[in-house]
C-alpha cells in the first residue's frame, strides 16, 4: 500500500483534480473578467455577475455534494475488492441528481426577482441580474449531471478524464465569452452581459455531452436502471443529506457576505466579486489535494489500512499547505495586477486592494479545511462535516460579522468573519482525525 501514497501517485490524482476542480471558478471568473471590462456598463455588469454567480454557486454546490457521496462509496468498495457489488448504484444516483436539480430550478425561477432583491440588488444591477440568470440557470442541471459523473470517475481512482472534460469546457467558455460579449465584427454583434451567460451555458452543454460519452466508453459503469433501489442507496442519501445541510450552512456564509458587500454600494460588491472569484480559484486549486485525499481515503478505509491512511493524510495536507503558501505569496505581491484582470475602475480597485491581503494570508489555514474536507468525505464522515459547518457558521462567522458591522469595518470585517469561519473548520477536522483515525492506526 506504500506505493499508493507515494508522491508520484498522490500527484497523479491531485494535479488532474486541481485542473478539473478549478474549471467552475474559471468559468465564473472568465465571465467576471470579460464582463467587468465592458465599456460604460462594466461596473454594474460586474456587480450583477458577482451576485448571480454567488447564487448559482450556492445552488450547484449544495446539490453537487452527491458527487462526494458516490465517490466515497465507490472508492470504499474498490478498496474492499467488492466493486462488482456497486455497479448499479451510479445510474440511480445520477437520476436522483437530475431530478432534484430540475425540481429546484422550477421552484426558484418564478421568484428570482425577489431572491436578488433579498441580496440587496436594485435598479440597473437588479435588471442585469435577472437577464443574466434567466439564461445561465438552464445550465444548472447539466452542471449537476457532470459533477455526478466526475464523482464516479473519482471513485474509480481516475481524475484524468474529468480534467480533459473540464479543460475543453474552460477553453470553449473563454472563446465564446470574447466572441459573444464583445462581438466579432461582421459576424456577431456584441451581446454584452447576455453574451457571457450564453457562453457559460453552451460550454456546460459541451461538458455534459463529453462526460456521458467518456463514462460509457472508458468505464464499465452502466446507466441502465436494472433495479430501482440498490442496498447502498440509503447510505448514499444519508451522506448526501448531511452534505446538503453542510452546504446550506456553507452557502449561508457566502450569501450573507455577498449581501453585506452589496449593501455597502456598487463599488464594494464589485470588489467583493473579484475577491470571491480569486478565493474560489485558490480554494479549488488547493482542493486538488483534498480530492486526492478523498479518493485514497475511501480506498484505504475500505481496505482497513489505517496506518497508511494516517500517513496519506499527513502527506496530502502538507502538499496542500505548501501550495497555499505559494498562492498566498502570489496574491500578496500581485494583488493590484490580479484586480486589473477583472476591472479597470480605479474606485473598485482601491477598495479591492485595501482588503485583499486578508484573503491571501489565511490561505495556509484554509488548506487545513479544504484538504480535511476531502479526506473526511472519502471516509464517509459526512455527519461530522455537517456539524463543523453549522458550528463554524453560526458560532464563528455570524457573530464576527455582526461585530464587524457594529464597528463599521466594511469589507475588512466581511473577510475577517470568513477567516474566523475557515479557522474553526480547519482546526475541528485536525482534532477529530487525531482522536479517531490516529488512534485506530496506533491500536493495530
Secondary structure, 3 states (H helix, E strand, C coil): CHHHHCHHHHHHHHHHHHHHHHHHHHHHHHHHHHHHCCCCCHHHHHHHHHHHHHHHHHHHHHHCCHHHHHHHHHHHHHHCCCHHHHCCHHHHHHHHHHHHHHHHHHHHHCCHHHHHHHCCCCHHHHHHHHHHHHHHHHHHHHHHHHHHHHHHHHHCCCCHHHHHHHHHHHHHHHHHHHHHHCCECCCECCCHHHHHHHHHHHHHHHHHHHHHHHHHHHCCCCCCCCCCCCCCHHHHHHHHHHHHHHHHHHHHHHHHHHHHHHHHCHHHHHHHHHHHHHHHHHHHHHHHHHHHHHHHHHHHHHCCCHHHHHHHHHHHHHHHHHHHHHHHHHHHHCHHHHHHHHCCCHHHHHHHHHHHHHHHHCHHHHHHHHHHHHHHHHCCCHHHHHHHHHHHHHHHHHHHHHHHHHCCCHHHHHHHHHHHHHHHHHHHHHHHHHHHHHHHHHHC
